[in-house]
Amino acid sequence: MNVISLLTPKAQVAYLYEDFTIRQGLEKLRAHGYTAIPVLARDGCYVGTVSEGDFLWNILDGKDNSLRTQERLPLRQVLRPNFNPAVRIDVTLSQLLERAMQQSFIPVVDDRGAFVGIVTRQNIIRRLTIPNVDDYVPEEAIPAASPVSAGSRLG
C-alpha cells in the first residue's frame, strides 16, 4: 500500500493561503466545518496547518485583542512552527500510521515541497479494515430488504 492510494488530492481539499487575513481563514474553516486546515504559499508549497485553537490563542495573546483589529492581520501570524509537518509522497506506511495517531490528517508534498493533498485518518482506517475499499458501499446506501413474514410463501 502506498500513499497515493490513500491520498485526497489537492483539488478536493480545502486550504488557505498564508497571505489570507485571519477573518478569511476563520470563515473558510467555519464554512467547511473543519477544526484545522492546511496553509499554502502562493507558489503551492505547504507552509503549515492552522487550527481553531491557533486563532483563539492569537486573539487572546494579542496586544490589541479587539476582533476588528485581529481579523485584518495576515494568517501567517497565527501559524505555529512545526505543527502538523508534511510528509513526502514516498513516506512509509509505518511513518504514516504514526503521524495519523497524532493528527486527523497528514499533509503530503512532492520532492519540491509542493502540496499535493492530504491523507486522512479515516482513509487509512477504511483501507486497512475494509477488504476491497474501492467497492465499498456504506450500509446506509444499501436499500433494506423487505421483511418476509413467517407465514408467507416464497414462490
C-alpha positions in Angstrom: 0.0 0.0 0.0 1.4 3.4 -0.9 0.4 6.9 0.0 -1.1 7.6 -3.5 -3.9 5.0 -2.8 -4.8 6.9 0.4 -4.4 10.5 -0.9 -7.2 13.0 -1.2 -5.8 15.2 -4.0 -5.3 19.0 -3.6 -8.2 19.7 -6.0 -10.5 18.1 -3.4 -9.0 19.7 -0.3 -10.0 23.0 1.3 -6.9 25.1 2.1 -5.9 28.6 2.9 -3.1 30.8 1.6 -0.7 32.3 4.1 -1.5 35.9 2.9 -5.2 35.5 3.7 -6.5 37.5 6.6 -7.4 35.8 9.9 -11.0 36.6 9.1 -10.8 34.8 5.7 -9.2 31.8 7.5 -11.9 31.7 10.1 -14.7 32.0 7.5 -13.3 29.1 5.4 -12.7 26.9 8.5 -16.3 27.5 9.6 -17.8 27.1 6.1 -16.3 23.6 5.8 -16.8 22.6 9.5 -13.1 21.8 10.0 -11.1 22.2 13.2 -7.8 22.5 11.2 -6.9 23.3 7.6 -3.7 23.3 5.5 -2.0 26.6 4.7 -0.1 27.1 1.4 2.2 29.8 0.0 1.0 31.2 -3.3 3.6 29.1 -5.2 1.8 26.0 -3.9 4.3 25.0 -1.2 3.0 23.7 2.1 3.5 26.2 4.9 1.7 24.7 7.8 -1.6 23.9 9.3 -3.8 26.3 11.3 -6.3 25.2 13.9 -9.3 26.7 15.7 -7.1 26.9 18.8 -4.4 28.9 16.9 -7.0 31.5 16.1 -8.2 31.7 19.6 -4.8 31.9 21.2 -3.8 34.6 18.8 -6.8 36.7 19.8 -6.2 36.2 23.5 -2.5 36.8 23.3 -2.7 39.9 21.1 -1.8 43.3 22.5 -4.9 44.7 20.8 -7.4 41.9 21.2 -10.2 43.7 19.5 -11.8 41.4 16.9 -11.9 44.2 14.3 -8.1 44.6 14.6 -7.3 40.9 14.7 -9.4 39.9 11.7 -7.3 42.1 9.4 -4.0 40.5 10.4 -2.3 38.1 8.0 -2.9 34.4 8.6 0.9 33.7 8.7 0.9 35.4 12.0 -1.2 32.7 13.6 0.8 29.7 12.3 2.6 27.6 14.9 6.0 26.4 13.8 6.3 22.7 13.1 2.6 22.0 13.8 1.5 19.1 11.6 4.5 19.0 9.3 4.0 17.5 5.8 5.3 14.1 4.7 6.8 13.4 1.3 4.9 11.3 -1.2 7.3 8.4 -0.7 6.6 8.1 3.1 6.4 4.6 4.5 3.1 3.2 5.8 4.5 2.9 9.3 5.5 6.6 9.3 2.1 7.5 8.0 0.3 5.5 10.7 2.5 7.1 13.4 1.5 10.5 12.2 -2.2 9.6 11.9 -2.2 8.7 15.6 -1.3 12.3 16.3 -3.4 14.2 13.8 -6.6 13.6 11.8 -5.0 14.5 8.5 -1.4 14.4 7.2 -0.4 16.9 4.5 1.6 15.4 1.6 4.2 17.2 -0.5 6.2 16.2 -3.6 10.0 16.3 -3.7 9.9 20.1 -4.3 7.7 20.8 -1.2 4.6 21.4 -3.3 1.4 20.4 -1.6 -0.3 17.5 -3.4 -3.0 16.6 -1.0 -3.8 15.0 2.4 -4.2 11.6 3.8 -6.9 11.4 6.4 -7.0 9.1 9.4 -10.4 7.9 8.1 -9.0 6.9 4.7 -6.2 4.9 6.4 -8.7 3.1 8.7 -11.1 2.4 5.8 -8.2 1.0 3.7 -6.9 -1.2 6.5 -10.3 -2.5 7.7 -12.4 -2.9 4.5 -11.1 -5.7 2.2 -11.8 -4.0 -1.1 -12.3 -0.4 -0.2 -12.8 0.6 -3.9 -16.0 -1.4 -4.0 -17.2 -0.3 -0.5 -20.8 1.0 -0.3 -21.9 2.4 3.1 -24.7 0.4 4.8 -27.0 3.4 4.7 -26.7 3.5 0.9 -28.0 -0.1 0.6 -31.8 -0.4 0.5 -33.2 -2.5 3.3 -34.7 -5.9 2.3 -38.4 -6.1 2.8 -39.2 -8.3 5.7 -40.9 -11.7 4.9 -43.4 -12.8 7.4 -43.1 -16.4 8.8 -46.4 -17.4 7.2 -45.7 -16.1 3.7 -44.7 -18.4 0.9 -41.9 -17.6 -1.5 -42.6 -18.9 -4.8 
